[in-house]
Amino acid sequence: MTYEEAIGVFNYPFFKLLRIAHNVHIENFDEQTVQISDILSVKTGGCSEDCAYCAQSVKNGTKFPKQPMLDLEKVIDTAQKAKECGATRFCMSTSGRCLFSDDEFEKMCEMVRAVKYLGLETCVTCGFVTKIQAQKLKESGLDYYNHNIDTSPEFYKNIVSTHTIDDRIKTIEIVQNAGINVCSGGIVGMGETNEDRVKMLVLLANLPTPPKCVPINKLVKIPGTRVDDSSPIDDFDFVRIIAVARILMPKSYVKIAAGRNTFSESTQALCIFAGANALFSGEKLLTVDNVKNGSDKQLFDRLNIKTALL
């Protein structure tokens, strides 16, 4: 679908858009099932990149403390608890442009093997990777690599200057060529327009292989970052983005990611109806708060939603 076609879909009357998206969803997925992931920052802070939204960048004014890579035992313990709470995928994130040292990369591979042994799907995000690294991650049992493109190509220069969106897309290509599923989406509410948001989705949908999972993050404002004064996205526009993502990428998981704790249960229900069928659970998403323990079960019970099984 072209951008012109996609922006036309975005601007459909709200209920028409939701109806179309819901019909696409039920043609490809069980409408009453959502997939649950949990995420852990295994290396935090001290990042040399200048992403405007990130607390971990040394070029922002957040002064976020730097934390070395966690011990394997801590990762295993957290992953086991996530599994017991219903997660079927466990994501591990490292700060920085990439994992520069061989030692750190080998530790990441060891974490992947250990989490895979627990019976969970594995996901990592550790910046840019080489072809050799991608192959080693695949051999370690990695199921998903998260590498968001963040926003539209046109707006990207307003958010990051230390790398380009083409660098991101190249990494996605490397990972997919290694046989690893890609998880790639973006962040909304950084000052971009609805047109930028739709262009981001069109870019993802028109990749040679669209992402298997598309996380849509609502910006969580962090004091000291360069976008902490941006206007928040309207809830109905967020639902529209979910719906357009579902229509453009009918076989992908569409994930409500960061910022979900700012949405009412009604807004979350609209997102699920519009095609969102994955979410991050747990009380923490890297450096920001997420939903409180028990709130998802309460919501799912009210909506007759079941979670995907291992």
PEUR-V49758 format. One record per helix or strand. SS is the DSSP state (@ for helix, = for strand). FROM is the first residue (numbers start at 1). TO is the last residue. If there is no record, write none. Layout:
# PEUR-V49758
SS&FROM&TO / SS&FROM&TO
This chain:
# PEUR-V49758
@&3&10 / @&14&28 / =&33&44 / =&47&47 / =&57&57 / =&67&67 / @&72&84 / =&89&94 / @&102&117 / =&121&125 / @&131&140 / =&144&146 / =&150&150 / @&156&158 / @&165&177 / =&181&183 / =&186&188 / @&194&205 / =&213&218 / @&235&248 / =&253&256 / @&260&262 / @&265&273 / =&278&280 / =&284&285 / =&288&289 / @&295&303 / =&306&307
